[in-house]
Amino acid sequence: MGALALALGLPFAFAPPSAAALSPEEVDAGAAAAAAEVARHVEKLASNRMAGRDNGTPGSRRAQKYIVKRLKPVAEPLGAKPYRQPFQRDEKGTNLVALIPGRELPDEYVVVGGHYDHFGPGKCGPEIGTNDRICNGATDNASGTAMVLAIGAAIAQLPEAPRRSVVLALWDAEEDGLEGSQHYVESDPLVPLEATVAYVNLDLLGATLIPSLANNTFAIGGETGGTALRDLVAEAASHHTVDLTPLSYPFGQGRSDYFPFGQAGVPVVSFGDSSSACYHTAGDEIARVDFAKLAEQTALAFRTVVGVAETETPPAFVAPAAGPTYEDAVALAGLVALSVPADLDLFPP
């Protein structure tokens, strides 16, 4: 066909060869780069200057400025305003969204996100024994926001982009009922939901649930992407020291930003450490963050995002079960068997 076209003097375009996949060594280097980047973002976002990052406050605007400044060098703008997606539901807020175009399949997308809002001073519970009123939200969710920024920067440093595009999304007004991610999914998806092959959610990380489970991390909802997504998460976790406990979609109770995506038929996985004793209190400060664990979680999440973006066969949505599964019971029984002998005496009768 090409020879005939040339002989007739017709234009003929040769398809460029497919770019080679990222090598394991390149992915390893990217994971290490993301892990090295995350701590400094947490320290800025959870500082007293940000005053909790509550939507519509000066602290939120400072956080937005910090986040957008870090997005600009690594990703293209999305949103009605560059990098910003304002919305008005029950609450008024601003999502922050950016795009790293894929090298082969730029019209297919992996979204990685987490909420950057928390509570204004005095709007969370007190830290016992102190007069602290600032709700720093270090693990909820300065850590998840920092992970998104670190993952974006590490992807931008790869020798070439992943096959699919990666969307970096920081949601506002999550603490008001997932309003930012609900707006994105229901009213203004900046990339088509039908072309979104997976959503990776990062919320409440670098935290310690109880001492015996200090190294544990939960992966919620991976079964919505079938075997393909569960295998990618397991492969990512195999490179790192955190103990990963998969639980099914119902165990997230719809309480984080994976939920609107899952309800819309997008495969999801939500990484998190569950609610510790400092959850939604002024005690959720930088000093409570386990930065070694957070670095491992960041590298694991980087591998998950890049793994989905690189895979030949993307996850296909599988509707979640209506309730917890037998596999959930087995996983939780293992955690109880580990934690009861070690930590039961921490609780009053």
Phi, psi and omega in degrees: 000317179295318180296320179297317180297317180295319181296327180272000180074020181273150177294143180217125181255123174278131177291133179294147178297147179295134179293146180294150178294156173298137182281158175304323180294322178292322177293319177302314181296320178295319178298318179295321179295318178296316180299323182287340188269338198288323188298318185294329177289319178301315183298325177286312187289331180262011180287161178300331181299327179282344171052031175096348173062027180295138184302139178081011182247163174303324178297321177296317180295324176295318179297317178301315180299317179297314183294312182298323179299327179276335178284324188304317182287346190242346187210157180277153182286145166233163176110162180299322169251148183307123179071358185237138176234087178293150177211159176223110172240231170295328177243158174259136181201184182217112170283153178240120192222137181216163188231132168251107186296142178282157185277330183241323184235065185293345180264012168243145193226141166248124179258129173240128187207170175192160182274143179257351180279159171216230182236149175286167181307132178080359183263359174243176180291155180285154169279127186301130176083009179226168173257015182295129179244357182275125181266083189294331178057050184292311178272345183227080010216043173302325182294314179295321176299315179299322179296318178300315180297317181293320178295318178299315180297321181291323177295319180296336180272353179296153179302331174210158181290156172299166183301315180262160176288151177240127176258128176261120187231126175242119189265144174258161173057030172296321182291350178260014179110037176060033190293323181294310180290327175299317179299314181302311186287317189273331189240326190209061176293121186282343165232152187298133178298324181292343177257006178270110188279339177191153171240126178252118184255138182234112186208127175065067183237162187073021184251162177242116179291300170215159188305319182292341180249025184301331183262006184273144172226141177263144172240106187263130166087008183300337180294345177291346173253016177064196181300326183300311182287319179298321180292322178296319178294316179297320178296316178299316182293332183295344180270356191227165190269351178291146177271111185266126177247106176286137172226157187282164183311317181299335182291341175285346177056022179065027190257013176214178193286358172292334192297311179301323180292315179298320179294335179271003177088021176262130175301138184225155162216134183240117178268136178189165184252006181071181192269111179274184183296337181264007181303127178055035172232167176293352178281353179279075186247171182305323182297339180275352183281129172273095188289330176295316177295317181299322177298317178295319179296322179295316178296320178298315180295320176303312181298323179295312181298311181293324178300316178292320181293332183268336192299146177292320184244104183289160178300144173251138185295135174237123181300132183288159176294158181287338182210180180302157185248171176300322178298325175298315181298319179295316181297315181291325177299322178295320179292321179295317179299328179282319191273328184298310179297328185275324194237358184300327182287355174284344185257145175289160181306000000 
